[in-house]
Amino acid sequence: MNTNYLSKKINYISADCGAGKTYSLTQMIQRTDDRYIIVQGTLQLVEQTKSTLGEICKVITSKDSDSVENDLHAFLMKPTHRVLIITDKAFTRITDLSLLRQWKIYLDDVVNFHSYNVINTEKKYEVEHQLFKDFDSLSKQYLTAKAITEFSDDLVQTMSTRFGFIQDYDHFVMNSNFFDKIGKSGNTDIYSTANNQLTILAWINIAKYIGQDITFMANKFEESLIYKSDPKLFEEINLDGMLKRKVPVQNRLKVYYFSEERFSRTYRNNNPDALSKVAEWINNNVCEYFYTTNSDNKNILNGKYIDPISRGMNSYQDYTKCVWLVSMKPSPVETKQLELMFKLTREEVVQARERENLYQFVQRSNLRDYDSAEIIEVYVFDKEQALSLSTDINYIDIGLSSNNNKFEPLNLCNTKKQRLKRAKKKFETIEKFSEWLSTDTNNDLSDREKEHFIKSYLRK
């Protein structure tokens, strides 16, 4: 990355959930005559902020606009209000950054800079030649590319909608074996059909906003992936008016868990009845709570369901109990792509994604009342999740037994057996072991062999 132009930095404000970041921002806006753009992650938050600021603000979202991009461009060319409120998706669609020069921009609890997508398609020529360009090898397994955003062919334009996310991002990493060729027919490449699954890591080039008056606001911003991807881009500032807690969060939490083993997709597949057992216990023993689950289990509990990504929600402050039965851990492929591009470890991704979202979720409760000392009961699936919230945790034994220890050893060759043996001794935690398993050292392992390695490690 060329850093010669980094004469300025992007500001950030790091403050706990419920400390009043949004409220303090709106108060500051009302005291000044400056122009502001507020970027928020959900329509619900946009509506909340709109109700606070009233007539001085203009809202442009998909809820009230047939073409957000066109209306946004028209507004920035000729503003009718001094405050604009939009979503993060709309903000990424502003390609002419010169339109932002006269605005103070605040990204309120918006910390995502990348997305991971898995697409199954046989349209390999179209992907390689009509949707992306500027391919460059990154490693034996991965390559980088840039998106083509203007199309003269209507059919390609229609196909691009399946890849609609590419309009929001600047750069992409893909698995190179998707484009493997086995020969030619005349001048036309013939693609291998061995792998028709394209994995794409897409990310925003945050450095392009250098020089704009832009500020991120979030809890523990320094632990977000957007910060860790390039810390030198950012500089911390303060915002007046932040609230102080009467009682620390740690002293208000009572955390319960049900499993000693890490909750993951593999665990769920190997223990299909575990989640229903936890749900049955909660339904019989807990009342008046809000909860969240992975999307395929939304209706297993009797409480009030909310989305696992719940930043900024203020509607649940009367609740003193909540239940988190979610796994948001990255896939090995996504982890490897993030490591290649940004030197991020799997543990950092888990922290920024699952643990931070868990903390945000818990903060939707009465914890948002900084003057309260009331105890909040939190129920999570596994011990690791519980420890991310508190060191004083409580185990509920409902007889969960894992099938992770019940497997038939694979007939590994001696080289792989010795590799596994050495790794089990070398790595002290499953996190470190999983990171090692995703490195190029283990490219020769099949998915089944990698699963066997993990199960064997958990049995040690």
N, C-alpha and C positions, 0 to 999 in steps of 0.2 A: 504493500500500500504506500502511495506517495504521501508523505507527511509534511512536505514543505509548506503547504498552504494552511496547516493547522495553527494559525495565529490565535484563533479563539477556540473556546471549548463549549460543549453542550452542558448546560446547567442541570443539576438534579437536586431534588429535595427529598430526603429520606425521613419519614416519620411513621409512627405506628398507625395501624388501622384505627379509625375512629378519633384520631387526634385533631381532626378538623381541617385537613388539607384543602378540601373542596370549599368548605365554608369560608376559610380564611382567604382563599383565592377570590371568591365572589365578593367578599367585603372589600378587598383591595381594588377590585375592578370598579366597584361602585364609588370609590373615593377618588378615582382618577378619570381623565378624559382620553386615555390611550385606547388604541384598538387591540382587541384580544381575540385569539382563536383558542377555544377550549376543545380538546380532543378526548373523547371518552369511549369506553369499550362496549357499552350496551345502550340500547334505546331507553331503557329504564333510567339509567344515570343521566342521559341527555335530558329526559323529561323533568327529572328532579332539579337539575341545574337551571333549566329554562324557567321553572316555576319560581325559583329564587331571584333570578335576574329580571324577569318580566319584559317590559317593552324595549329595553335597550339591546336585546339580543335577537339574533336571527338563527333559526334552527333549519338545517338542511339534512334530511335523512330520507331513507327509502320509504318511510312511513307517510311522508307528505310531499314526495317528489317523484315524478315519473322518470327523471334522469338526473340522479344526484351529481354526476360529473359535469353535465352541462350547466345545471343551476349553480353549482359551486364555482365554476369558471366565470359565469356571468356575474356572480356576486363579487368575486375577488377583483374583477375588472372594474366594477362600479358598485362599491359597497353602499348598502342602504341602512346598516346598523353598525355600531362600533364594536359589537361583540358577536362572534360567530361560534356556534356550537355544532360539532360534527362528530361522527364516529371515527375510530381508528382506520377502518377500511376506506372511508372517504378521504381521509388525510393522505393515505398512501397513493391515491389516484391523482394527487396534485403533481403533475410532471413539470410544470413551469414554475420552478422555485422562486423566480423573480417576483411572482405575485405575492410572496409571503414577506417581503422585505419590510413592509410598514406595519407588521403585526407582531405582538408579543404572543408567543404560542406556548400553551401549557398542555402537556400530555398527562392526563389525570388517570393514574393506575393503568397505564398502557405500557407494558414492558415486553411484549412479544416482538421478536424481530425475525423469526423464521417459522416455517411450517414444514411438515414432513408428509409426503403424499405417496400412496402406492396406487399405480394405475395398470390395469391389465388390458393390453391392446396388441393387435397384430399389425397396426398401421405404423410400421417402423420407418419406412421411407418418409412419410409425412412428418413424423416427429423429428427426424434427423435433418430434413431439408426444408421444411415449411413452417415448423413451429419454433425451432431453436437454431442458433448460429454460433459461430466462434467457439467451437469445441476445443478443449485443451485437456490433455491427460493430467490427472492428479496423482494417481497411483495405478497399480496393476488392475485394480478393481473399479476405480471411479474416475470420472471426468467432469469437468466444469463446462458450462455453456451459458449463453445469454438468450433471452427470449426475443422472438420476432413479434412485434405488436401491431404491425400494419399489414393488411392482406388485400390483395387484388382479386383473389379467387373466393367466390361465395361459399363453396364447399369447404375450403380450408378454414374460412372464417367461422363456419358452423362447427367444425371439428374443434376449433380453438376454445369453444365454450366449455368443452369437457376438461380443458386445461385452464379454466377461468382464473384460477389462483395465480397464474403467472403474471397477470396484469398488476398484481400488488407487490411484486418482488423484483429485485434487480439482478440477482445471480442464482445459479442453480448447480447442484451436484447430482450426478446420476450414476447408476451402475453401468459400466461400459459393456458388459456382456449382453445387454439388451440389443446392442447394435452389431453383434457378431455377424460376419458374412461367411457364406460357404462357397461362393462362386459368383459368376456373372451370367446373365442372359443377354447377349449382345453387349450393350454399354450399361445395362441395368444391373445393379447389385442384387444378389439373392441373399436374403437374410436367414439366419438360422432360426428355427422354431423351438430351440431348446429352452429359451427363457423369454416369455412374453410379458413378464412383469417388470415394469419400470418403477424404480424407487427414486423419488426426487426430494432433495433437501433444497428449499428455496429460502432466500434471506434478503433483507433490505440492507442496502448500503447506508448505514447511519451517518457515515462521514460526509455524505452529500449535503447534510443539513448544517454543517459548519458554516458560520457566518450569519445564520439566522438567529433571531432572539427566541431561543427555544429552551424549555425547561421540562424535565420529567419529574413527576411526583409519584412516589410509591413507598410502601413499606419495604425496608431492607433492600433498597435499590442496588446496593453493592453486591447482593447475592443473585441478582437477576442475570439471565443469560445475555441480555442486551448490554449490560455493563461489562460482564466478564469477557465478552467477545473482543473488546478493545477498550480497557479502562482508561487509557491515556486520552480518549476523546472527551472525558467527562470531568466536571468540577462541581463540588457540592456547594450549595448556597442555602440560606435560611429563609423561612417564611414566618413572619410574625403572627402571633395569635394561636400557636399550637397548644392544645390542652395537655394537662398533666394528670396522670392517674392517681386516684386516692389510694388504691391498693394495686400492687404489681400484678400482672397477668398470672405469673406463676402461683401466686397465693390465692387465686380465685378458681383455679382449674382442679377438677377431680377427673382423672383420665382412666378409662377402662379399656382393656383389649382382650381378645379371644384366642389368638394364635401366636405361638412362639416363632413361627416361620413367616417369612416375608410374603405378603399378599401380592401376587403377580398373575399374569395370564397363564403361565405354566402351572402355578399352584392351583388356579381355578380349574384348569383342564384335568389335573391329576386328582382333584378333590371336588367333584361336581356337587356334592351335598353340603359342603362346608358353609357356603353362604346362606343356604336355606335354614341351617341349624342356628346360625347367628341371628337371622331374621326372626325365627320362631322365639328365641329367648328374649329378644328386644320387645317383640309384640306382646309377650306375656309379662314383662317386668318393667317396662318403661312407658311413660305416658307424657303427652304434651311436649313433643319434640319436633324439630325439623331434621331432615336427613337428606343424604345424597348417595347415589350409587352409580355404577357404570350404566350406560344407556340401556343395556339389555335386561336390567333388573329394576326398573323404575318403580314398580308397583308391589314390591315384596314387603314393604313396611306400612304401618298404619299412620305414621306421622305426616308432616307437611313436607313434600318433596321440593327441593330447590336444586338448581344446576350446580355441579361441582366447581365451576368457575363463577364465583359469586362476588367478585370485587365490588365494593361500594354499595351493596344492597343495605338498606336501612329499615326494612320492613319486619325484621324478626328480633328486635331488641327486647321484646317481652319474654322471649324464650330463655330458659336456663338449662335446657338439655338439647343435645344435638348428636347425630349419628353419622359417621363417615365410613362408608363401605365401598371405597373406590381405590382402584389401582391406576396410576397415571404414569407408569414407568416407561421409558423409551425402549424401542426395539433395538436389538444389537446393530442393525444396519444404520439407523438414525444416529446412534451413539458414535459409530465409526465415522460417519460423515461429519458430525460436529467436531470430533477430535481432529480430523484431517484439516478442516477449514479454520477452526478457532482454538485448537488445543484444549478443548473442554473435556473434562472427564465425565464418566457416567454418573459419578456421585454428584457432581455439580449440576448435571441435568435433572437428576432425581430431586435434588434440593430445590431447584428453581421451579420445577413443575409440580411434583406431587406434594412435597412438604410445605411449600409456600402456599399452594392452593388449599391445603388442609388448614393451615394457620388462618388464611383469609376466611375460610368457611366458618371456623370456630368464632371468628370475630364478628360474624353476623348476629350473634347472640347478645345477651345483656352485657357482654364485655364492652360493647360500644358505649355503655354508660360509664364514663370515667369517674363518677362520684359514687358508684355502687361498690359494695363489698360482697355482693351475693355470689355464692359458689355456683360455678357452671359445670355440669356433668357432661363429659365428652366420651362417646363410645366409638372406638376405631377397631379395625380388624386385627392388625398385628402389632407386635411389640415395638418394632422399629418406628411405626407411625406414632405410637404412644410416646416413645422417648423423644420424638421431634418436638413434642409439646411440653413435656414435663419429665423430670427425673423421678418424681413420686407417682408411680403408676400402679394400677391394680389389675391383676390377672383374673379373668372369669373363665373357669374351667368347665366347658360344656362338652368335653369329650371329643374335641376335634382330633382326628388322627390323619396323618398325612400319608399319601401314597408315594411321596417322594422317595421314601426308603424302601419301597416295594417295587423293585425292578429287576429284570434279568440282565446280568452283565453282558455287554456286547463283546464279541470276539475281536478285540482290538489287536492290531499288530504290536510287536514289542516296543517299537519306537513311540507309538502313541500311548501305550501303557506307562512307559517310563516318563514321558512328558507329563501325563496326568499325575503321576506319583510325586514328581518334583514340584509341580504347581500347588498341590494340596499342602505340601510342607511350607512352601515359600509364602503363600498369600494368607494373611490372618483373617480376612473378612471376605464374605461372599461378594461384596462390592468390588474389591480389588481383583478377586478371582474372575468376576464377570468382565471387568475392563480388560484383563489379560486375554480372556477368551475371544474378545472382539478384535484383537490385534492381527497383523498379517502373519504372525507365527502360526496361527491356527486356520489359515485359509484352506488347508487341505482337509479339514474336518467337515463332514456332512452335518446337516441340521440335527439329525438323530444322534450323531456322535457328540455334538456340543451339548445337547440335552442330557446325554449320559454323563458327560463331564460334570455338569452342574449337580445332577442327582448324586453322583459319587462324592463330590465335594461336601454336599449337605449331610452326608452320612458319616463323615470323618469324626 
